[in-house]
Amino acid sequence: MRTRTAVWYETTVRYERQKDDGTNNITTEAYAVDALSFAEAEQRITDEMQPFCSGEFDVKKIAIAPYTEVFFSEDEGDDKFFRATVAMITLDERTGKEKKTNVNFLVQAKNIETARRYVVDAFLNTQIDYEINRLVETKILDVFEK
């Protein structure tokens, strides 16, 4: 498993695409892109999607992603993306109480069980105490890196 930390933007695009039977249909899809600004995110998703468009193309939405790290799988069967919310548990030295800090990750996997295993594997060789609070499938179809 490979990880990448960056500023990620989630984009939603609507475009006309030719289906296998030769007819065109308009589809709306979500993607994540690595960019430094909204303008760059729009340019990057436009450049990535241009070869697949046969007509109309619109970037409908761009938002800063709630995660900064993506776990990429090397397995070709891992074709979905899941958002994992992990609570990092630390001890406040002053008060002696546990403090939990939520961190979001995007995980590429084939199903929710595999995504959970990938998160556990990522923290396996660390000294960090953590809990996986939430793991949900996203609508993201692909992630485009620089």
N, C-alpha and C positions, 0 to 999 in steps of 0.2 A: 504494500500500500504506500502511496505517495501522497504527501500533503503539500498544500500551497497556501501561504498566507498573503493576502492582498486586500485591496479595496474592491469589493464586488458590488455590482449593480444587477438587480433583477429587472429584466426587460420583458415586455409583452409586445409581440408583433402580430400584425394581421396582414396576410398576403394571399395572392392568388397563386395557386400551385396546380400543375398538371398532374392528374392522377394516372395510374397505370393504364386505364382504358382510353386515355387521350382527352378526356373531358377536364375542364378546369373547375376548381372549387376554391372558395375563400376559407381560409383557416386562421385560427388565432392560437398562438403558441407562446410559451414562456421559456426564457433562456437566462443564464447568468453570464456576465462578462466581467473581465478584469479591466478596470479603467481608473483614471485619475479624476475624472469629472463627468458630469451628465452629458456634456457635449461629446466627449470622447466615447462614452458608453453608446450613445446614439450612432456615432460614426462606426464603431466597431461592430455593433449588431447589424447595421446596414451592410457593411462589407462582407460579413460572414454569411448573411442570408441572400445576398444578391444572386448567387449562382442557382438558387433553388426557386426563385420567383419568375413567373412568366408574365406578370402584369402588375397589378396594383400592389403596393407595399406601403405600410404605415407602421411606425413605432407608436404604439398606443400608450405605453406606460414605461417609465423608468423610475426605479426607487433604489435607494442605497440598501443593500442586503443587510439583514440583521446578524450576519456572520462575517468573519474575516478569514476563516480557515476552511478549506475544502479538502476532504479526504477522497482521493481518486483511487479507484480500484483498477487493477491490471487484468481482471477477469472480464472477458467479453460478454458474459451473461449478466453482468451487473449493469443494467440499463436504466435504472431509476435513481432519483435523488431524494434523500430523506433529510429533514432538518432535525438535528439532535440538540436538545437543551440539556446541558450538563452542569450540575451544581458543584463548584469547586469548594471543598470544605477546608477552612483554615481555622486556627485557634488564635483568638485575640489575646495577646500576651498580657495586656493590661487588666482585662476583666476575667480572663480564663474561659470565656464562652466561645462556642463554635460560631463561625460566620460562614454563610453560604453565598457564593457569588455565581450567578448564572452566566454561562457562556454558550453561545450557539455555534454549531458546526453544520456544514453541508456534507453529507456522506453519500457516495455513490455505491449502490448495492442492488441486488436483484429482489430482495424482500426485506421486511422489517427485522426478521431474525438475523439475517446477514449483516444488516446495518448496525444492529446492537453489538454483534460480535466484533465488527470493525472498530467501533468506539472503544470497546473493552480492550482490544489489542493495542490501540493507540496509547492507552494509559497504562499498559501492562508493566513497562519498565520505568515507570516514574514513581516518585515518592508522594504524589498527589492523592489525597483522599477525595473521592468524587461520588456523585450519584447521577444516574441518567434519569432526569425528571420527565422528559418528553421525547418522543420519537415519532414523527409523522411524515408521511409521503408528501412530496411537493408536486406541483405541476411542471416543474422545470424539466425540459427535455434534454438539454445539453449545457455544458459549461465551456466557455471560450476563454482560454488563457492568452496572455501576450506571448 
